[in-house]
């Protein structure tokens, strides 16, 4: 385990031991940081769509060109 991983585990353990109200305070503070909030929203969207089927980029671009005209 790296130092960063160990630090993360300590942080996570401490966070989980907090009361619900204190967790909400920390999350609210984190969400005030626009870059963090944007990253968190990106991760949530990726997780939400992870099981969707995918298709090759070229196929998507071809379909997109067809719809423009």
C-alpha positions in Angstrom: 0.0 0.0 0.0 1.4 3.4 -0.9 1.4 6.4 1.4 -1.4 8.0 -0.7 -3.5 4.9 -0.4 -2.9 4.7 3.4 -3.8 8.4 3.7 -7.0 7.8 1.8 -7.9 4.9 4.0 -7.4 7.0 7.1 -9.5 9.8 5.6 -12.3 7.4 4.6 -12.4 5.7 8.0 -12.6 9.1 9.7 -15.3 10.3 7.3 -17.4 7.2 7.8 -17.2 7.6 11.6 -18.7 11.1 11.5 -22.4 11.9 12.2 -24.7 12.3 9.3 -24.8 16.1 9.9 -21.0 16.4 9.9 -20.8 14.4 6.7 -23.3 16.7 5.1 -21.2 19.7 6.2 -18.1 18.2 4.5 -19.9 17.3 1.3 -21.5 20.8 1.1 -18.1 22.3 1.5 -16.6 20.1 -1.2 -19.4 21.0 -3.6 -18.6 24.7 -3.3 -15.5 23.9 -5.3 -16.7 24.2 -8.9 -13.9 22.0 -10.3 -14.6 19.2 -7.8 -18.3 19.5 -8.3 -17.9 19.2 -12.1 -15.6 16.2 -11.7 -18.0 14.5 -9.3 -20.9 15.0 -11.7 -18.8 13.5 -14.5 -18.0 10.4 -12.5 -21.7 10.1 -11.5 -22.8 10.3 -15.2 -20.2 7.8 -16.2 -21.3 5.3 -13.5 -25.0 5.8 -14.5 -24.3 5.1 -18.2 -21.6 2.4 -17.7 -24.0 -0.5 -18.7 -25.3 1.2 -21.9 -24.2 -0.3 -25.1 -21.6 1.5 -27.1 -20.7 2.0 -30.7 -17.6 2.9 -32.7 -16.8 6.6 -32.9 -16.8 6.5 -36.7 -20.3 5.2 -36.7 -21.5 8.0 -34.4 -19.8 10.7 -36.5 -21.3 9.3 -39.7 -24.8 9.3 -38.2 -24.2 12.8 -36.9 -23.2 14.1 -40.3 -26.4 12.6 -41.9 -28.6 14.4 -39.4 -27.1 17.8 -40.1 -28.3 17.9 -43.7 
